[in-house]
Amino acid sequence: MTWARPAFSPEAETGRFAEARALEKVHTDIQNGKAARTVACHSWDAQDCADLLEMLGLTAEEGKTVERV
């Protein structure tokens, strides 16, 4: 009896995981940028904005990024 093995190699699997990670990074960057801009729009002043961004683990720089779709 023979053993059926998957038709893909470990290198191809690594490539698929790398591609998935890259797509997730793009998605996360877009979400973080939107979140940072939303915080900036709704905060009372610069200190309030900085405090809220820090609580969320975001930076002001993330709000300045251009969305990549």
PyMOL commands that set and color helices and strands:
alter all, ss='L'
color gray80, all
select helices_A, chain A and resi 10-42+46-56+60-63
alter helices_A, ss='H'
color red, helices_A
deselect
rebuild
show_as cartoon
